[in-house]
């Protein structure tokens, strides 16, 4: 009996000693080799990202070394975004059984290695998602965090990829390099048809049988959420005249979640008004009113709109733009009236917090359309961009007018594309007429951006015609009306949607 007790005591002692040694070793093993004590340059980080995209077709921070992750965070004000949970799909804070405990454990690790009080570390803890944004300066802290089984992802929260080397690629369907533009233009008469009571139906609507579909549905009762750069306060057709002519009994709501600051801890937004022009164009093509003012009408001219200013331009780069998009998706996810969400912005690789926001909205039954990608120069090696590349998103791109399928001059294609929209004329190269940023002005807009907003409008027509349908039923009907159904083209998905067939 004594021998048994002695053996048991010895075992317990060994276990205790082993645990102590493990704890000690854990700290000792996080030693940084001399070769990795200095961070990579921002250009070296970007080159590594580009190499991954070119060789594998995608990039994910989870596949990068702790040294590269730390280096990127150093070049982004030491901000890290941490997605945590009990599993990779445990993103919803309201459904996570022990989210507070998990968050505390991670903050304890940060405190242990950083030696900073939590108030000096924690920038934000998301209200709806298992996400925290923190300031971490030591590479050892990142290594320790990555060992936790409760980490879903760790990403640099403010590394501005597109600003590296002043190689700023922000084009997406507008005349300027940021997708932004305020100047109106005179429309070519062949690019629209005047319909009663005196509205301009863009030429592309006839490519998709949208005007005939209006005999069955105009989008009434359906709310589209648009995540973009906001809506112009100088365009009354998307304001006080939103209900006018054939457009009636609907509403437009405008919100701003973008913080215009270089400091991650800043919280004051710059309002709902568009300061770019891109968001105004997207709102116009989706749901501009049909009246007698002589300006372009939207696809679903009786649908409701909720627009969010979530970023300053079309490439969601940096902390506040990515945070704004995430916040817009969670807010729209929590808005019961919203059926459809359209986003004509993106990034060339995945962003964890945006992914979580989209998954959250998707879990609420929203039908989400995202732009497949538009670029003119050095990002043309990228296929379908993020978040259109996500399974929860319906990816859309633009093609040229004509019987044979040709992508638009600046549009991305790939196996993840679901639908296409004809948005570039074969002769003139003109794109889609929309309302301008200012009253009494017209404009053109193109790329995968306008293709996405057009498709969201068609979805509103289908859902309005069948108000009891689910998201999947609406999407199935749209697929069945498209050119290549039941097959899927390797570059163009199901192809062009026939809106008339989709609402019949």
Beta strands, then each sheet from edge to edge (+ up, - down):
strand 1: 79-84
strand 2: 122-125
strand 3: 131-135
strand 4: 151-156
strand 5: 192-195
strand 6: 199-202
strand 7: 223-228
strand 8: 252-256
strand 9: 304-309
strand 10: 338-343
strand 11: 367-371
strand 12: 394-400
strand 13: 417-424
strand 14: 432-435
strand 15: 442-445
sheet 1: 2+ 3- 1+ 4-
sheet 2: 5+ 6-
sheet 3: 8+ 9+ 7+ 10+ 11+ 12+ 13+
sheet 4: 14+ 15-
end
